[in-house]
Amino acid sequence: MNLFDVYPLYDLNPVSAQGCTITDDKGVEYLDLYGGHAVISVGHSHPHYMQRIGDQLKKIGFYSNSVQNPMQAELAKKLGELSGYQDYNLFLCNSGAEANENALKLASFITGKKRIVAFEKSFHGRTSAAVAVTDNPKIIAPINDVHDRVILPLNNMDALQKALSTGEVAAVLIEGIQGVGGCRVPSPDFMQAASRLCKEMNVLFILDEIQSGYGRSGKFFAHQYAGIQPDVITVAKGMGNGFPIGGVLVAPDYKPWHGMLGTTFGGNYLACAAGLAVLEIMELEHLVENAYTVGGFMIKELTTFSQIKEVRGKGLMIGLEFDEPVVALRKKLLFEEKIFTGVTGTHVIRILPPLSLSQKEASRFLETFSRVLKNM
């Protein structure tokens, strides 16, 4: 049997990693400024993270959600404390797509409606409803293209008011910062107005913080820059530092009933151990504050690079848009300078390092990047 060939792969085989450094099978070290799509939050192979999972595996790794698992409640309590959402409730699942899928299902249950409003350049996952509200027709199969959704321009309040005036909308789904969309930040004014309008219209306001959450923006959640509290928040990527886990944070106004949502693997012992380890490390090492400081330093410096058309983002979620395609630039950084970065579309480089990135590592990248741009 061969692998189903859906990923374009670089000829590179990582075999170990530590902190913000990846080592390949030839012993070459790379600076990781991408974190495997913003997944690595507390750094590769953190000793506390590895010990937490290893110790749990020696006890019990999995059983179903038909029995007590106090680790789930412990994780919910810790997440509430660090995020500022102590009064919300947590549903645990396995991925960002699953988190969004359950958030949309929850909104439909609560409102009795099925239309979802999302935004241009959005990305919410690849499962049925999540991909239907993603602004990319290429990855929407005919079986997905049956969901009732409206895709609007970002930051356009008139368009949102018109969409909600029909009375048929169950939820508005928006990313705290658009990830695949190129690190575009919704304006605080738009977020505040959208939040108020949703409350007036009895529409759930859902924040997709799968990539922008868990401290990446320099606040625990990116939407906290706008000073709002959404009805539902979805999380995943940085939540487990590479262990599959996702979650849906639900405002206390909305009450569950048994069987409303469900999952086989969500909230298992190992996932909870990984999730708790991440939060413990974030708190102990002040990683949210580090993302704010180091990310702010990088953004300030990058705005002085004349070759960059636009610098977008917050904290350690940074998008660099160029007038020319960036494929060659990314390859040069990876294969010649040994620095991992990401891309979105054809013209944007994405910087999504572990939140533990040091000022020294950031400066190394800035110096290298400046030299590479001057020589291209």
N, C-alpha and C positions, 0 to 999 in steps of 0.2 A: 504494500500500500504506500502511496505517496501522499504528501501534504496537498491539500486543496490550495492552489497557488493564487491567493488573493492579496498578498502583501509584496510590494516591491522592496527587495532587501538589499542593504549595503553589504559588501563583502567584508564583514567585521563580526568577530565572535567574542563578545565579552564573557569572561569566565569568573571574575571576582570584582568586588567594589568595596570601597570604604569612604564614608563621608561624601565628598563631592568628586571622588576619583573613581574611574572605571578602568580595569585592566583587561586587555584582550588575551587571546590564547598565544600570542607571541611575546607577551610581557610588556607591551606598549601601554603607557598610562594616558588617559584622556580626562580632561576637565569636563564634568557633566553639568551643562547649563540647560538641560532639557528635562531631566528627572523622569524619563520614560512617559511623556505626556503629562507632566505635572503630578505624577503619582508619588515620587519620592519626596516626602515632606521633612522627615527628621534626619535624612542622610542614609546612605547605604550602610548596611551591616552594623547598625548602632548596637553596642553591646547590651544595653537594657532591653531593646526590642527583641534581639535574638534570645536573650535569657527568658523573657516573658513567654514567648511562644514555645521555646524548648521545655521549660518547666511545665507548661500547661499540657503539652503533648504527652509527657510522662504520666499525667493523671487521667485525662479523658479528652479526646479530640472532638468528638461529635456525638450528639443525640438529637432527636427531633424536638420541635417546639411544642410537643405535647406534655413536656415535663418542665419542672422549675429549672431555671438557669440564672442564678443571682448575678452572674457576671453581666448580663444584659442590663439589669437595673443599675449596676455599678457604672457601666459605660454611659448610660443615659444621664446619670447624676453628674458625672465628670464633664460630659459634653455640655450639659446645661450650665454648669458653673463657669467653664472657660469661655463659652460663647455668649453668655448673658441671656440665655433662653431657658432659665430654670423651670418656668411654668409650662413649657411645651412638652409634648409627648413624642416618643421616638419609636418609629417602626424600622426594624433592621432588615436589610436585604443584602444583595451580593454585588451590585454594580450601579453605575450611574444611570444607565438606561433603565434598569429595573426600578430604581428610585423614582425617576420621572414617570415611568409607566404607572406606578402605584399612586403617585401624586395626582396624575390626571384622572385615574379611576376614582380616587377619593373625591375629587372635585365634582365629578359626574354623579357620584352617589349623593353627595350633600345637596347639590343644586337641582338634581333631576334633569340636567341639561347635558349637551354633548359637544357644543362648539368650543374650540380652543383658539385663543388669540396668541400668536407668537410673532417673532420679528425677523426682518431681513438679516441674512448672514448668521442666523442662529444655528446651533448644533445641540441637540438634546438626546442623541442616542440612536441606536439602530434597530430597536424592537418596534412593534407595530405602531402604537400611538406616538411614541417618542420620535421615531423617524418621520412620521407623517407631519409633525410640527417642526421638523428640521428644514431649513431653507436650502435644500440641495436635491433637486429632482433626480440626479443621477443615482442616488442610493435609495430611492423610494420605489419599491416594486409595486405592481398593480394591486396586490393583496393589501398593501399598506395605504393605497391611495383611495380609501373609502372613508377616512375619518373627516369629520366636519371641522375644518380649521381655516383660519384667516391669517395671512402673513402680512404684517404692516411694516412701514418704515420705522426705524428706531428713532426715538425722541420726538415723534410726531403726535402731539396730544389731540389734534383735531381728528386724525384718522382713528385714534383709539376711542374717542368719544362717539364717533359715528358707528364703529363696530359694536360697542357695548349698548348703544341706544336701541338695538333690535330686541333686547331682552332675551336673546337666545344663547348667551355666552356663559359657559360654566367656569372658565378660568382664563386668566392672563398669565402666560409663562414667559419669563425673561431671565437671562443670565445676569449675574452680578457684574461680571465683565465678560464680554463675548470672547471665547477661547479660539475655536476654529475660525471665527469671524475676524480674527486679527487683533485681539486685545482691545476691542472698542468698548469704551466705558459709557454706559447710559448716563445722561446728565442727572444730577441730584434733583433738579426741578422736575424733570419728567418722572423720575421714580416717585417723588412725593405726590405729584398730581395723580399719577396712575394708581397709587395706593389708596388715595382718598376716593377716587372715582369708583374703584372696585368695591369699596365699602358701601358707597351710596347705592350701587347697582346690585349688591348681593352676589358679586362675582369673586371667586377666590383669586388672590394674588399670590402666585407661586414664584419663588426665587430659585432658579437653578444655580446653585453654588458648587456644582460638582468639580469644576476646575478652579473657580475663583475663590472658593471657601477654604476653610481650615488654615487660616493665617496667611495665605499666599499674597493677599493684597496689602498686607500690613495692618489690617484689622482682621478679627476672626472671620467675619463675612464681609464681602465687598459692599453689599447693600448698606452696611452700617455707616458708610461714608455719607449716605443720604438721610440717615436718622430715621429710618422707617422700620416697621415690624410687619413682615408679610404673614399671610395665613399659613403658608407651607414653605418649607425650605428643603431642598434636596442636596445631599452630600454623597461623595464617594472618593474620588481619586486620592487625595492626601490623607484620607481617613485611616488607611491601613498600611501606608508606606510600602505598598506592593502586595499585601495580602488582600484578596478580594473581599470587599465589604462596602456596603452603601447604606444610606439611611434617609428617612423622611421625617422631618421635624414638623409636628402638627400643632397649631395653636390650640389652647385649652377650650376654646368655644366649640370645637367639633368632637363629638363623642363617638367612639367606635362601638361596633357590635361584633360578637364572636363570628369569625369567618369572613369578615369584611375584606381583609387583606390576608395574604398568607405566603409562605415561602418554605422550601425544604431546608436549604442550607443557611439562610440568613440568620445572623446572630449566633452562629455556632461558637463553641468554646474557644477555638483557635482564632476566629475572627475577633471575638471580644478581647482576647489577650493582645492581639495586634493593635486593636483600636485603643485599648487602655494604655498600652506602652507608648503609642504616638502622643496621646494627650499628656501623659506624665512627662515625657521628654520635652514637649513643647512648653509646658509650664516651667519645668526645672531650668531649661536652657534659654528661656525667653525668646523663643523662635519667632513669634508673631512680631515682637519688637525688632528683632533682627531683620526680618523681611522688610519692615518699614524703613529701617535705617539704611541697610545695604542697598535695598531696591531704590530708595530715594536718591542715594548717592549715584547709582548707575544711571538712573533716568536723567538726573541733572547733567552728568557728564556726556551722555549720549546725545542730548539736545544740542551740544556744541559741535557735533560731527556734521559738517556741511553736506556730506554725501547722502545722509539720511533724509528722506522727504518728510517723515513724521514719526515721532516717538509717542507711543500710546501705552496706557496701562497704569497699574498701581503696584507698589511693593515689588515683589519678585515675579510679577506677571507682566511681561514687557513685550510689546510688538514694535518692530522696526520696519516701516514701509519704505521701499525704494522705488525710484522711477523705472528701473530695469529689473528683469527677472533675477531671482536670488539663488537659483539652483547652483550655479558655479561658485558663488560665494559660500554657500553652506558646505559644499564638497571641499572647498579649499580649507575652511575652518576645521572640518572633520579630519581629512586625510593628511593635510600638511601641518596644521597647527595643533591637531589632537584636541579639539574642543567640540563637544556635542552641542548643537542647537536644533531648533525645530523650524519648520516653515508652515505657512498657511497660504493657500492659493499659490500664486506665482511670484508675488512681490513683497512678501512679509516674512521676516525672520522672527521667530518667537524665542524668548528667553524665559525658561521655567525651571530654574535650578532648585535643588533642595533648599529648604528654608534656613538651613545651617550654613549657607554660603558665607564665607568670611570676606571682610573688606579687602584682604590681601588677594584672595582668589578673584574677586570682582575687578580689582585693579589690574591683575594679570590679563584678564579677558579684555578690558578696555584698551590696554596698551597694544595687545596683539591685534585686536579688531581695527584699531586706528591704522596700524601699519599695513594690514591686509587691504583695507579700503584704499589707502593711498597708492598701493601697487597694482590695483586692478584696472 
